[in-house]
């Protein structure tokens, strides 16, 4: 007998699955973060042929702690079929039952929640899932926070669609986890979850190395700078067509958000965030009410301004943003993209910015 997606036998538990190969830096933090939220037994790692001794040791240790490790998908062809393989894993969970939501994730994606506030604790994540529990819909998580290189705790908000599946609803899943197909093709639900996208490694050479590894199934050992980009993995080619200084400048010239408590969370669950995110950036001893501050640097990084952002106030006082088909999904993104430079108020309390001046040694 087929169970309803929201039958009483289901709890609010979520299960996470990722496919990875030789993710020496990211794999253990991914396991620690999602294990703290959902438990190790809720995690599945599809190993795509890792041969790095560090990664193999991580897989053995966490498998002993309850993580499911699948080692039968070790080829390049399996990587190309990632969406289908992950969909089959989720269908297996549906046959077993006992969970409410499936979260397919890349190994550099860490689940948090983003409503008016940014939070990453278990209670907040489960509260966000509870808000979704009674909806019969195809769910998307389109709030992404891309880590800013050489600024631990700083992120660039982006709207990029990511898949989430209620139990017993999956029909299909694409390679990039962007286009979920479910039994509710005409009903879409907005998740209150978000993803930390820890794509940028501490060093630019590490970013290029990771990008090249992901492109190998397309171009082999060829130099990515000399190959014409294809639609698949298009963004990965850009790291080989831009000098490091220009790569960093594209982050420095725009506002971002600063979440100081996230680094403390990583330390609490045993993650060495220095190895994961590098060093740099202004670090403040503050606890923002919303979990983050909006930040902008000026004068070649010599002056930094931090402001509190009130999402409800910003949407209410900027109806053009609230009614916009794109920015209405996430008014914070509008303030980051243009609202700051346009002089729009980020909060209704006339709170002064925190200003930090620092000397730059040339």
Buried (B, 14 or more C-beta within 10 A) or exposed (E): EEBEBBEEEBEBBBBBBBBBBBBBBBBBBBBBBBBBBBBBEBBBBBBBEBEEEBBEEBBEEBBEEEBBBBEEBBEBEBBBBBBEBBBEBBBEBBEEEEBBBBBBBBBBBBBBBBBBBBBBBEEBBBBBBEBBBEBBBBBBBBBBBBBBBBBBBBBBBBEBBBBBBBBBBBBEBBBBBBBBBBEBEEEBBBBBBBBBBBBBBBEBEBBBEBBBEEBBBBBEEEEBEEBEBEEEBEEBBEBBEBEBEEBBEEBBEBBBBBBBBBBEBBEEEEBEBEEBBBEBBBBBEEEBEBBBBBBBBEEEEEEBBBBBBBBEBBBEBBEEBBEEEEBBBBBBBBBBBEBBEEEBBBBEEEEEBBEBEEEEEE
